């Protein structure tokens, strides 16, 4: 079931992967983001294929934002790779992208949402995100990999 929402200013948020501009997504993630520097196009494509994603588009159809959720669509969801290009920030577009996934029809049953951020705590706090309640129970395994 495709999800599309038209915003009051004519921008659109949609989960239709056929509409995604992989060049825009890859360029931002690999060159401009702090979390995905150097990520190859092949890895970006694979991450999109294995996730539920949304894109943000101008009224003219240019992709200017993106976000994805790694999820089983039932018990857990990890919000990742959220961005809006700088020229399109400040008009609640970031909120629209996040809301499109948090309230996506396929994710209504998900109880546990996680994310990692270095600089957008205020945005995510609006939606109930906060520090782990029991960080001593959280673990992570980092494996050095080739990003190409």
N, CA, C and O atoms as a GROMACS GRO file, in nm:
protein
  592
    1UNK      N    1   0.085  -0.117   0.000
    1UNK     CA    2   0.000   0.000   0.000
    1UNK      C    3   0.090   0.124   0.000
    1UNK      O    4   0.168   0.143   0.092
    2UNK      N    5   0.078   0.206  -0.102
    2UNK     CA    6   0.160   0.326  -0.112
    2UNK      C    7   0.106   0.435  -0.021
    2UNK      O    8  -0.015   0.452  -0.004
    3UNK      N    9   0.199   0.509   0.037
    3UNK     CA   10   0.165   0.620   0.125
    3UNK      C   11   0.216   0.748   0.059
    3UNK      O   12   0.333   0.756   0.022
    4UNK      N   13   0.130   0.847   0.044
    4UNK     CA   14   0.168   0.977  -0.008
    4UNK      C   15   0.091   1.084   0.068
    4UNK      O   16  -0.029   1.072   0.091
    5UNK      N   17   0.163   1.189   0.106
    5UNK     CA   18   0.100   1.302   0.176
    5UNK      C   19   0.147   1.431   0.111
    5UNK      O   20   0.267   1.454   0.098
    6UNK      N   21   0.052   1.515   0.071
    6UNK     CA   22   0.084   1.646   0.016
    6UNK      C   23   0.080   1.747   0.131
    6UNK      O   24  -0.019   1.756   0.203
    7UNK      N   25   0.189   1.822   0.146
    7UNK     CA   26   0.201   1.921   0.252
    7UNK      C   27   0.134   2.052   0.210
    7UNK      O   28   0.113   2.074   0.091
    8UNK      N   29   0.102   2.139   0.306
    8UNK     CA   30   0.034   2.265   0.271
    8UNK      C   31   0.109   2.351   0.169
    8UNK      O   32   0.045   2.425   0.094
    9UNK      N   33   0.242   2.343   0.165
    9UNK     CA   34   0.318   2.424   0.069
    9UNK      C   35   0.340   2.354  -0.065
    9UNK      O   36   0.416   2.403  -0.149
   10UNK      N   37   0.273   2.240  -0.085
   10UNK     CA   38   0.283   2.169  -0.212
   10UNK      C   39   0.391   2.064  -0.219
   10UNK      O   40   0.396   1.986  -0.315
   11UNK      N   41   0.479   2.058  -0.119
   11UNK     CA   42   0.577   1.950  -0.113
   11UNK      C   43   0.503   1.819  -0.087
   11UNK      O   44   0.392   1.820  -0.034
   12UNK      N   45   0.565   1.709  -0.125
   12UNK     CA   46   0.504   1.577  -0.110
   12UNK      C   47   0.601   1.484  -0.038
   12UNK      O   48   0.721   1.486  -0.062
   13UNK      N   49   0.546   1.402   0.051
   13UNK     CA   50   0.621   1.294   0.114
   13UNK      C   51   0.558   1.164   0.067
   13UNK      O   52   0.436   1.146   0.077
   14UNK      N   53   0.639   1.073   0.016
   14UNK     CA   54   0.586   0.947  -0.034
   14UNK      C   55   0.682   0.832  -0.007
   14UNK      O   56   0.803   0.852   0.008
   15UNK      N   57   0.625   0.712   0.001
   15UNK     CA   58   0.709   0.592   0.017
   15UNK      C   59   0.728   0.518  -0.115
   15UNK      O   60   0.780   0.406  -0.116
   16UNK      N   61   0.689   0.579  -0.225
   16UNK     CA   62   0.705   0.515  -0.357
   16UNK      C   63   0.852   0.515  -0.397
   16UNK      O   64   0.905   0.616  -0.443
   17UNK      N   65   0.919   0.400  -0.380
   17UNK     CA   66   1.061   0.392  -0.408
   17UNK      C   67   1.095   0.422  -0.553
   17UNK      O   68   1.206   0.467  -0.582
   18UNK      N   69   1.003   0.397  -0.644
   18UNK     CA   70   1.027   0.426  -0.784
   18UNK      C   71   1.050   0.575  -0.808
   18UNK      O   72   1.112   0.613  -0.907
   19UNK      N   73   1.001   0.659  -0.719
   19UNK     CA   74   1.017   0.804  -0.733
   19UNK      C   75   1.151   0.854  -0.679
   19UNK      O   76   1.191   0.966  -0.709
   20UNK      N   77   1.220   0.774  -0.600
   20UNK     CA   78   1.342   0.819  -0.533
   20UNK      C   79   1.453   0.850  -0.633
   20UNK      O   80   1.473   0.777  -0.730
   21UNK      N   81   1.524   0.957  -0.608
   21UNK     CA   82   1.641   0.995  -0.687
   21UNK      C   83   1.765   0.945  -0.611
   21UNK      O   84   1.814   1.012  -0.520
   22UNK      N   85   1.813   0.830  -0.649
   22UNK     CA   86   1.923   0.766  -0.578
   22UNK      C   87   2.048   0.854  -0.581
   22UNK      O   88   2.127   0.853  -0.486
   23UNK      N   89   2.068   0.930  -0.688
   23UNK     CA   90   2.184   1.019  -0.695
   23UNK      C   91   2.178   1.123  -0.583
   23UNK      O   92   2.280   1.148  -0.517
   24UNK      N   93   2.063   1.183  -0.560
   24UNK     CA   94   2.047   1.284  -0.453
   24UNK      C   95   2.071   1.219  -0.317
   24UNK      O   96   2.145   1.272  -0.234
   25UNK      N   97   2.009   1.104  -0.295
   25UNK     CA   98   2.022   1.035  -0.166
   25UNK      C   99   2.167   0.997  -0.141
   25UNK      O  100   2.222   1.024  -0.034
   26UNK      N  101   2.230   0.933  -0.240
   26UNK     CA  102   2.369   0.891  -0.224
   26UNK      C  103   2.462   1.010  -0.203
   26UNK      O  104   2.549   1.005  -0.116
   27UNK      N  105   2.446   1.115  -0.282
   27UNK     CA  106   2.533   1.232  -0.270
   27UNK      C  107   2.524   1.292  -0.129
   27UNK      O  108   2.627   1.323  -0.068
   28UNK      N  109   2.402   1.308  -0.077
   28UNK     CA  110   2.390   1.366   0.057
   28UNK      C  111   2.452   1.274   0.161
   28UNK      O  112   2.534   1.317   0.242
   29UNK      N  113   2.413   1.148   0.159
   29UNK     CA  114   2.462   1.057   0.263
   29UNK      C  115   2.614   1.043   0.259
   29UNK      O  116   2.678   1.050   0.364
   30UNK      N  117   2.670   1.023   0.142
   30UNK     CA  118   2.813   0.992   0.134
   30UNK      C  119   2.903   1.115   0.142
   30UNK      O  120   3.020   1.103   0.179
   31UNK      N  121   2.851   1.233   0.109
   31UNK     CA  122   2.935   1.352   0.107
   31UNK      C  123   2.901   1.455   0.214
   31UNK      O  124   2.990   1.526   0.261
   32UNK      N  125   2.773   1.466   0.253
   32UNK     CA  126   2.732   1.574   0.342
   32UNK      C  127   2.693   1.530   0.482
   32UNK      O  128   2.705   1.608   0.576
   33UNK      N  129   2.647   1.408   0.499
   33UNK     CA  130   2.605   1.364   0.632
   33UNK      C  131   2.727   1.334   0.718
   33UNK      O  132   2.834   1.304   0.665
   34UNK      N  133   2.710   1.341   0.849
   34UNK     CA  134   2.821   1.305   0.939
   34UNK      C  135   2.822   1.156   0.968
   34UNK      O  136   2.922   1.104   1.018
   35UNK      N  137   2.714   1.086   0.941
   35UNK     CA  138   2.702   0.945   0.981
   35UNK      C  139   2.727   0.846   0.869
   35UNK      O  140   2.745   0.727   0.896
   36UNK      N  141   2.730   0.890   0.745
   36UNK     CA  142   2.743   0.794   0.634
   36UNK      C  143   2.852   0.836   0.535
   36UNK      O  144   2.845   0.801   0.417
   37UNK      N  145   2.951   0.911   0.582
   37UNK     CA  146   3.060   0.956   0.494
   37UNK      C  147   3.122   0.837   0.420
   37UNK      O  148   3.160   0.738   0.482
   38UNK      N  149   3.130   0.849   0.289
   38UNK     CA  150   3.196   0.747   0.209
   38UNK      C  151   3.111   0.626   0.176
   38UNK      O  152   3.160   0.534   0.110
   39UNK      N  153   2.986   0.623   0.219
   39UNK     CA  154   2.900   0.508   0.188
   39UNK      C  155   2.885   0.497   0.037
   39UNK      O  156   2.853   0.596  -0.029
   40UNK      N  157   2.906   0.379  -0.016
   40UNK     CA  158   2.898   0.360  -0.162
   40UNK      C  159   2.754   0.363  -0.211
   40UNK      O  160   2.659   0.344  -0.134
   41UNK      N  161   2.740   0.388  -0.339
   41UNK     CA  162   2.606   0.387  -0.399
   41UNK      C  163   2.542   0.249  -0.385
   41UNK      O  164   2.423   0.239  -0.360
   42UNK      N  165   2.621   0.144  -0.401
   42UNK     CA  166   2.568   0.008  -0.389
   42UNK      C  167   2.510  -0.015  -0.249
   42UNK      O  168   2.404  -0.076  -0.235
   43UNK      N  169   2.580   0.033  -0.146
   43UNK     CA  170   2.529   0.017  -0.010
   43UNK      C  171   2.404   0.102   0.014
   43UNK      O  172   2.312   0.059   0.083
   44UNK      N  173   2.401   0.222  -0.042
   44UNK     CA  174   2.280   0.305  -0.031
   44UNK      C  175   2.161   0.234  -0.096
   44UNK      O  176   2.053   0.228  -0.038
   45UNK      N  177   2.182   0.181  -0.215
   45UNK     CA  178   2.075   0.109  -0.284
   45UNK      C  179   2.029  -0.012  -0.204
   45UNK      O  180   1.909  -0.037  -0.193
   46UNK      N  181   2.122  -0.088  -0.148
   46UNK     CA  182   2.087  -0.206  -0.069
   46UNK      C  183   2.011  -0.166   0.058
   46UNK      O  184   1.916  -0.234   0.098
   47UNK      N  185   2.053  -0.057   0.123
   47UNK     CA  186   1.984  -0.014   0.244
   47UNK      C  187   1.842   0.031   0.215
   47UNK      O  188   1.752   0.008   0.296
   48UNK      N  189   1.820   0.095   0.102
   48UNK     CA  190   1.685   0.136   0.062
   48UNK      C  191   1.600   0.014   0.033
   48UNK      O  192   1.484   0.007   0.074
   49UNK      N  193   1.657  -0.082  -0.039
   49UNK     CA  194   1.582  -0.203  -0.075
   49UNK      C  195   1.538  -0.282   0.048
   49UNK      O  196   1.434  -0.348   0.046
   50UNK      N  197   1.617  -0.276   0.156
   50UNK     CA  198   1.585  -0.354   0.275
   50UNK      C  199   1.512  -0.276   0.383
   50UNK      O  200   1.499  -0.325   0.495
   51UNK      N  201   1.463  -0.158   0.351
   51UNK     CA  202   1.400  -0.072   0.451
   51UNK      C  203   1.269  -0.015   0.398
   51UNK      O  204   1.239  -0.023   0.279
   52UNK      N  205   1.192   0.040   0.489
   52UNK     CA  206   1.074   0.120   0.453
   52UNK      C  207   1.122   0.265   0.449
   52UNK      O  208   1.170   0.316   0.550
   53UNK      N  209   1.110   0.330   0.335
   53UNK     CA  210   1.167   0.463   0.315
   53UNK      C  211   1.061   0.562   0.269
   53UNK      O  212   0.957   0.524   0.214
   54UNK      N  213   1.090   0.691   0.292
   54UNK     CA  214   1.009   0.799   0.235
   54UNK      C  215   1.102   0.902   0.175
   54UNK      O  216   1.215   0.920   0.220
   55UNK      N  217   1.053   0.969   0.073
   55UNK     CA  218   1.125   1.079   0.012
   55UNK      C  219   1.041   1.205   0.021
   55UNK      O  220   0.918   1.200   0.022
   56UNK      N  221   1.108   1.319   0.027
   56UNK     CA  222   1.044   1.451   0.027
   56UNK      C  223   1.072   1.515  -0.108
   56UNK      O  224   1.186   1.520  -0.154
   57UNK      N  225   0.965   1.565  -0.171
   57UNK     CA  226   0.976   1.620  -0.306
   57UNK      C  227   0.914   1.759  -0.312
   57UNK      O  228   0.812   1.786  -0.249
   58UNK      N  229   0.977   1.848  -0.389
   58UNK     CA  230   0.924   1.982  -0.411
   58UNK      C  231   0.799   1.971  -0.497
   58UNK      O  232   0.772   1.865  -0.554
   59UNK      N  233   0.722   2.081  -0.509
   59UNK     CA  234   0.607   2.078  -0.600
   59UNK      C  235   0.646   2.046  -0.744
   59UNK      O  236   0.565   1.993  -0.820
   60UNK      N  237   0.771   2.077  -0.783
   60UNK     CA  238   0.819   2.046  -0.919
   60UNK      C  239   0.869   1.903  -0.932
   60UNK      O  240   0.906   1.861  -1.041
   61UNK      N  241   0.870   1.827  -0.823
   61UNK     CA  242   0.909   1.687  -0.828
   61UNK      C  243   1.055   1.658  -0.797
   61UNK      O  244   1.098   1.544  -0.813
   62UNK      N  245   1.131   1.757  -0.753
   62UNK     CA  246   1.273   1.738  -0.718
   62UNK      C  247   1.284   1.679  -0.578
   62UNK      O  248   1.222   1.730  -0.484
   63UNK      N  249   1.362   1.572  -0.563
   63UNK     CA  250   1.379   1.513  -0.431
   63UNK      C  251   1.473   1.598  -0.348
   63UNK      O  252   1.583   1.632  -0.392
   64UNK      N  253   1.427   1.634  -0.225
   64UNK     CA  254   1.505   1.721  -0.137
   64UNK      C  255   1.514   1.666   0.005
   64UNK      O  256   1.568   1.733   0.093
   65UNK      N  257   1.463   1.547   0.029
   65UNK     CA  258   1.470   1.488   0.162
   65UNK      C  259   1.448   1.338   0.154
   65UNK      O  260   1.406   1.284   0.052
   66UNK      N  261   1.478   1.272   0.267
   66UNK     CA  262   1.472   1.126   0.269
   66UNK      C  263   1.480   1.078   0.413
   66UNK      O  264   1.534   1.147   0.499
   67UNK      N  265   1.425   0.963   0.439
   67UNK     CA  266   1.443   0.892   0.566
   67UNK      C  267   1.407   0.746   0.544
   67UNK      O  268   1.332   0.712   0.452
   68UNK      N  269   1.463   0.661   0.629
   68UNK     CA  270   1.430   0.519   0.618
   68UNK      C  271   1.417   0.458   0.757
   68UNK      O  272   1.471   0.510   0.855
   69UNK      N  273   1.344   0.348   0.762
   69UNK     CA  274   1.325   0.273   0.885
   69UNK      C  275   1.363   0.128   0.858
   69UNK      O  276   1.313   0.066   0.764
   70UNK      N  277   1.452   0.076   0.941
   70UNK     CA  278   1.485  -0.066   0.940
   70UNK      C  279   1.388  -0.130   1.039
   70UNK      O  280   1.388  -0.096   1.157
   71UNK      N  281   1.305  -0.224   0.990
   71UNK     CA  282   1.195  -0.271   1.073
   71UNK      C  283   1.147  -0.410   1.033
   71UNK      O  284   1.165  -0.453   0.919
   72UNK      N  285   1.084  -0.478   1.129
   72UNK     CA  286   1.010  -0.600   1.097
   72UNK      C  287   0.861  -0.568   1.083
   72UNK      O  288   0.781  -0.658   1.057
   73UNK      N  289   0.826  -0.442   1.099
   73UNK     CA  290   0.690  -0.389   1.085
   73UNK      C  291   0.595  -0.435   1.196
   73UNK      O  292   0.474  -0.415   1.187
   74UNK      N  293   0.650  -0.496   1.302
   74UNK     CA  294   0.566  -0.545   1.411
   74UNK      C  295   0.624  -0.506   1.547
   74UNK      O  296   0.557  -0.440   1.627
   75UNK      N  297   0.749  -0.545   1.574
   75UNK     CA  298   0.801  -0.528   1.710
   75UNK      C  299   0.905  -0.417   1.724
   75UNK      O  300   0.920  -0.361   1.833
   76UNK      N  301   0.979  -0.386   1.615
   76UNK     CA  302   1.085  -0.287   1.628
   76UNK      C  303   1.103  -0.207   1.500
   76UNK      O  304   1.072  -0.254   1.390
   77UNK      N  305   1.153  -0.085   1.518
   77UNK     CA  306   1.184   0.002   1.405
   77UNK      C  307   1.300   0.092   1.444
   77UNK      O  308   1.300   0.150   1.553
   78UNK      N  309   1.397   0.104   1.356
   78UNK     CA  310   1.510   0.193   1.379
   78UNK      C  311   1.510   0.300   1.270
   78UNK      O  312   1.530   0.270   1.152
   79UNK      N  313   1.487   0.424   1.311
   79UNK     CA  314   1.484   0.539   1.220
   79UNK      C  315   1.626   0.577   1.182
   79UNK      O  316   1.712   0.588   1.269
   80UNK      N  317   1.650   0.597   1.053
   80UNK     CA  318   1.786   0.618   1.007
   80UNK      C  319   1.790   0.706   0.883
   80UNK      O  320   1.690   0.721   0.813
   81UNK      N  321   1.906   0.764   0.856
   81UNK     CA  322   1.934   0.838   0.733
   81UNK      C  323   1.834   0.950   0.704
   81UNK      O  324   1.799   0.974   0.588
   82UNK      N  325   1.790   1.018   0.807
   82UNK     CA  326   1.695   1.128   0.791
   82UNK      C  327   1.769   1.254   0.747
   82UNK      O  328   1.866   1.295   0.811
   83UNK      N  329   1.724   1.315   0.637
   83UNK     CA  330   1.782   1.443   0.596
   83UNK      C  331   1.684   1.522   0.511
   83UNK      O  332   1.596   1.467   0.444
   84UNK      N  333   1.701   1.653   0.516
   84UNK     CA  334   1.637   1.749   0.425
   84UNK      C  335   1.750   1.839   0.378
   84UNK      O  336   1.828   1.889   0.458
   85UNK      N  337   1.759   1.859   0.248
   85UNK     CA  338   1.866   1.943   0.195
   85UNK      C  339   1.857   2.083   0.256
   85UNK      O  340   1.747   2.134   0.279
   86UNK      N  341   1.972   2.147   0.282
   86UNK     CA  342   1.974   2.275   0.354
   86UNK      C  343   1.880   2.382   0.298
   86UNK      O  344   1.816   2.453   0.376
   87UNK      N  345   1.868   2.395   0.168
   87UNK     CA  346   1.783   2.499   0.110
   87UNK      C  347   1.634   2.477   0.136
   87UNK      O  348   1.554   2.567   0.113
   88UNK      N  349   1.598   2.359   0.186
   88UNK     CA  350   1.457   2.326   0.207
   88UNK      C  351   1.424   2.305   0.354
   88UNK      O  352   1.316   2.255   0.387
   89UNK      N  353   1.515   2.342   0.442
   89UNK     CA  354   1.493   2.330   0.586
   89UNK      C  355   1.419   2.453   0.638
   89UNK      O  356   1.413   2.557   0.572
   90UNK      N  357   1.362   2.438   0.757
   90UNK     CA  358   1.300   2.552   0.823
   90UNK      C  359   1.153   2.570   0.796
   90UNK      O  360   1.093   2.667   0.842
   91UNK      N  361   1.094   2.479   0.722
   91UNK     CA  362   0.952   2.487   0.690
   91UNK      C  363   0.877   2.364   0.736
   91UNK      O  364   0.776   2.326   0.677
   92UNK      N  365   0.926   2.300   0.842
   92UNK     CA  366   0.867   2.180   0.899
   92UNK      C  367   0.878   2.058   0.808
   92UNK      O  368   0.809   1.958   0.828
   93UNK      N  369   0.966   2.068   0.709
   93UNK     CA  370   0.983   1.954   0.618
   93UNK      C  371   1.047   1.836   0.689
   93UNK      O  372   1.009   1.721   0.664
   94UNK      N  373   1.142   1.860   0.777
   94UNK     CA  374   1.202   1.752   0.854
   94UNK      C  375   1.099   1.682   0.940
   94UNK      O  376   1.098   1.559   0.950
   95UNK      N  377   1.012   1.760   1.002
   95UNK     CA  378   0.905   1.700   1.082
   95UNK      C  379   0.813   1.616   0.995
   95UNK      O  380   0.771   1.508   1.036
   96UNK      N  381   0.781   1.664   0.876
   96UNK     CA  382   0.693   1.590   0.786
   96UNK      C  383   0.753   1.456   0.747
   96UNK      O  384   0.683   1.356   0.738
   97UNK      N  385   0.884   1.454   0.722
   97UNK     CA  386   0.952   1.330   0.685
   97UNK      C  387   0.948   1.232   0.802
   97UNK      O  388   0.916   1.114   0.784
   98UNK      N  389   0.981   1.280   0.922
   98UNK     CA  390   0.980   1.193   1.040
   98UNK      C  391   0.838   1.142   1.067
   98UNK      O  392   0.819   1.023   1.091
   99UNK      N  393   0.739   1.231   1.063
   99UNK     CA  394   0.601   1.191   1.089
   99UNK      C  395   0.551   1.089   0.988
   99UNK      O  396   0.473   1.000   1.022
  100UNK      N  397   0.595   1.103   0.863
  100UNK     CA  398   0.551   1.008   0.760
  100UNK      C  399   0.588   0.865   0.797
  100UNK      O  400   0.514   0.772   0.766
  101UNK      N  401   0.702   0.848   0.863
  101UNK     CA  402   0.741   0.713   0.904
  101UNK      C  403   0.684   0.676   1.040
  101UNK      O  404   0.638   0.563   1.058
  102UNK      N  405   0.684   0.768   1.135
  102UNK     CA  406   0.631   0.735   1.268
  102UNK      C  407   0.484   0.697   1.263
  102UNK      O  408   0.438   0.614   1.342
  103UNK      N  409   0.410   0.757   1.172
  103UNK     CA  410   0.266   0.731   1.162
  103UNK      C  411   0.229   0.657   1.033
  103UNK      O  412   0.113   0.659   0.991
  104UNK      N  413   0.326   0.592   0.973
  104UNK     CA  414   0.303   0.516   0.849
  104UNK      C  415   0.207   0.401   0.877
  104UNK      O  416   0.219   0.335   0.980
  105UNK      N  417   0.112   0.376   0.788
  105UNK     CA  418   0.015   0.267   0.812
  105UNK      C  419   0.078   0.131   0.836
  105UNK      O  420   0.021   0.051   0.911
  106UNK      N  421   0.192   0.102   0.776
  106UNK     CA  422   0.256  -0.029   0.794
  106UNK      C  423   0.330  -0.041   0.928
  106UNK      O  424   0.377  -0.149   0.963
  107UNK      N  425   0.340   0.070   1.002
  107UNK     CA  426   0.418   0.069   1.126
  107UNK      C  427   0.333   0.096   1.248
  107UNK      O  428   0.387   0.125   1.355
  108UNK      N  429   0.204   0.088   1.236
  108UNK     CA  430   0.114   0.120   1.346
  108UNK      C  431   0.131   0.031   1.468
  108UNK      O  432   0.107   0.075   1.581
  109UNK      N  433   0.171  -0.094   1.447
  109UNK     CA  434   0.184  -0.188   1.560
  109UNK      C  435   0.320  -0.184   1.628
  109UNK      O  436   0.339  -0.246   1.732
  110UNK      N  437   0.415  -0.112   1.571
  110UNK     CA  438   0.551  -0.110   1.625
  110UNK      C  439   0.552  -0.038   1.759
  110UNK      O  440   0.505   0.074   1.771
  111UNK      N  441   0.608  -0.104   1.859
  111UNK     CA  442   0.614  -0.050   1.994
  111UNK      C  443   0.751   0.011   2.026
  111UNK      O  444   0.757   0.114   2.093
  112UNK      N  445   0.858  -0.049   1.979
  112UNK     CA  446   0.993  -0.004   2.014
  112UNK      C  447   1.058   0.062   1.894
  112UNK      O  448   1.088  -0.002   1.793
  113UNK      N  449   1.079   0.192   1.907
  113UNK     CA  450   1.148   0.272   1.806
  113UNK      C  451   1.283   0.316   1.862
  113UNK      O  452   1.293   0.353   1.979
  114UNK      N  453   1.386   0.310   1.779
  114UNK     CA  454   1.518   0.359   1.818
  114UNK      C  455   1.574   0.448   1.708
  114UNK      O  456   1.527   0.447   1.594
  115UNK      N  457   1.674   0.526   1.745
  115UNK     CA  458   1.747   0.606   1.649
  115UNK      C  459   1.877   0.651   1.713
  115UNK      O  460   1.895   0.640   1.834
  116UNK      N  461   1.965   0.702   1.631
  116UNK     CA  462   2.090   0.762   1.679
  116UNK      C  463   2.100   0.900   1.617
  116UNK      O  464   2.073   0.917   1.498
  117UNK      N  465   2.137   1.000   1.697
  117UNK     CA  466   2.156   1.135   1.645
  117UNK      C  467   2.261   1.207   1.727
  117UNK      O  468   2.276   1.184   1.847
  118UNK      N  469   2.334   1.293   1.660
  118UNK     CA  470   2.433   1.376   1.729
  118UNK      C  471   2.382   1.518   1.749
  118UNK      O  472   2.434   1.591   1.832
  119UNK      N  473   2.279   1.557   1.672
  119UNK     CA  474   2.242   1.698   1.674
  119UNK      C  475   2.092   1.730   1.661
  119UNK      O  476   2.056   1.847   1.652
  120UNK      N  477   2.006   1.631   1.660
  120UNK     CA  478   1.863   1.659   1.640
  120UNK      C  479   1.777   1.608   1.756
  120UNK      O  480   1.663   1.566   1.735
  121UNK      N  481   1.831   1.611   1.876
  121UNK     CA  482   1.758   1.561   1.992
  121UNK      C  483   1.625   1.633   2.011
  121UNK      O  484   1.525   1.570   2.046
  122UNK      N  485   1.622   1.763   1.989
  122UNK     CA  486   1.500   1.842   2.006
  122UNK      C  487   1.390   1.798   1.911
  122UNK      O  488   1.274   1.788   1.950
  123UNK      N  489   1.426   1.773   1.787
  123UNK     CA  490   1.326   1.726   1.689
  123UNK      C  491   1.264   1.596   1.736
  123UNK      O  492   1.142   1.582   1.738
  124UNK      N  493   1.348   1.501   1.772
  124UNK     CA  494   1.297   1.368   1.807
  124UNK      C  495   1.228   1.364   1.943
  124UNK      O  496   1.139   1.282   1.964
  125UNK      N  497   1.268   1.451   2.034
  125UNK     CA  498   1.202   1.456   2.165
  125UNK      C  499   1.054   1.491   2.151
  125UNK      O  500   0.972   1.446   2.231
  126UNK      N  501   1.020   1.569   2.050
  126UNK     CA  502   0.878   1.603   2.023
  126UNK      C  503   0.793   1.479   1.999
  126UNK      O  504   0.671   1.482   2.019
  127UNK      N  505   0.856   1.373   1.956
  127UNK     CA  506   0.784   1.250   1.923
  127UNK      C  507   0.804   1.141   2.028
  127UNK      O  508   0.776   1.024   2.002
  128UNK      N  509   0.853   1.180   2.145
  128UNK     CA  510   0.865   1.084   2.254
  128UNK      C  511   0.998   1.012   2.263
  128UNK      O  512   1.014   0.926   2.350
  129UNK      N  513   1.094   1.044   2.178
  129UNK     CA  514   1.225   0.982   2.187
  129UNK      C  515   1.302   1.044   2.303
  129UNK      O  516   1.290   1.163   2.330
  130UNK      N  517   1.379   0.963   2.370
  130UNK     CA  518   1.464   1.008   2.479
  130UNK      C  519   1.575   0.908   2.500
  130UNK      O  520   1.588   0.813   2.424
  131UNK      N  521   1.656   0.930   2.604
  131UNK     CA  522   1.763   0.835   2.633
  131UNK      C  523   1.705   0.697   2.666
  131UNK      O  524   1.590   0.685   2.709
  132UNK      N  525   1.787   0.596   2.646
  132UNK     CA  526   1.745   0.462   2.685
  132UNK      C  527   1.709   0.462   2.833
  132UNK      O  528   1.781   0.518   2.915
  133UNK      N  529   1.597   0.399   2.866
  133UNK     CA  530   1.554   0.394   3.004
  133UNK      C  531   1.648   0.309   3.088
  133UNK      O  532   1.672   0.339   3.205
  134UNK      N  533   1.700   0.204   3.028
  134UNK     CA  534   1.793   0.116   3.098
  134UNK      C  535   1.914   0.092   3.008
  134UNK      O  536   1.927  -0.014   2.948
  135UNK      N  537   2.002   0.191   3.000
  135UNK     CA  538   2.115   0.177   2.909
  135UNK      C  539   2.204   0.057   2.940
  135UNK      O  540   2.273   0.006   2.852
  136UNK      N  541   2.202   0.013   3.065
  136UNK     CA  542   2.284  -0.103   3.100
  136UNK      C  543   2.237  -0.230   3.030
  136UNK      O  544   2.309  -0.330   3.026
  137UNK      N  545   2.116  -0.227   2.976
  137UNK     CA  546   2.063  -0.343   2.903
  137UNK      C  547   2.088  -0.333   2.753
  137UNK      O  548   2.060  -0.428   2.680
  138UNK      N  549   2.138  -0.220   2.706
  138UNK     CA  550   2.160  -0.199   2.563
  138UNK      C  551   2.303  -0.238   2.529
  138UNK      O  552   2.397  -0.209   2.603
  139UNK      N  553   2.318  -0.302   2.416
  139UNK     CA  554   2.451  -0.340   2.369
  139UNK      C  555   2.460  -0.309   2.221
  139UNK      O  556   2.358  -0.298   2.152
  140UNK      N  557   2.580  -0.295   2.173
  140UNK     CA  558   2.603  -0.269   2.031
  140UNK      C  559   2.725  -0.349   1.987
  140UNK      O  560   2.819  -0.368   2.065
  141UNK      N  561   2.723  -0.394   1.865
  141UNK     CA  562   2.839  -0.463   1.807
  141UNK      C  563   2.878  -0.386   1.682
  141UNK      O  564   2.800  -0.379   1.587
  142UNK      N  565   2.996  -0.330   1.681
  142UNK     CA  566   3.046  -0.256   1.566
  142UNK      C  567   3.152  -0.341   1.497
  142UNK      O  568   3.246  -0.389   1.560
  143UNK      N  569   3.136  -0.358   1.367
  143UNK     CA  570   3.229  -0.438   1.288
  143UNK      C  571   3.288  -0.348   1.181
  143UNK      O  572   3.213  -0.288   1.103
  144UNK      N  573   3.419  -0.336   1.176
  144UNK     CA  574   3.478  -0.253   1.069
  144UNK      C  575   3.449  -0.316   0.934
  144UNK      O  576   3.479  -0.434   0.911
  145UNK      N  577   3.392  -0.238   0.846
  145UNK     CA  578   3.359  -0.288   0.712
  145UNK      C  579   3.403  -0.189   0.606
  145UNK      O  580   3.425  -0.071   0.634
  146UNK      N  581   3.416  -0.238   0.488
  146UNK     CA  582   3.447  -0.154   0.372
  146UNK      C  583   3.317  -0.090   0.326
  146UNK      O  584   3.222  -0.162   0.295
  147UNK      N  585   3.310   0.042   0.321
  147UNK     CA  586   3.188   0.112   0.283
  147UNK      C  587   3.167   0.121   0.133
  147UNK      O  588   3.071   0.184   0.088
  148UNK      N  589   3.253   0.060   0.055
  148UNK     CA  590   3.241   0.070  -0.091
  148UNK      C  591   3.166  -0.046  -0.151
  148UNK      O  592   3.148  -0.051  -0.272
   0.00000   0.00000   0.00000
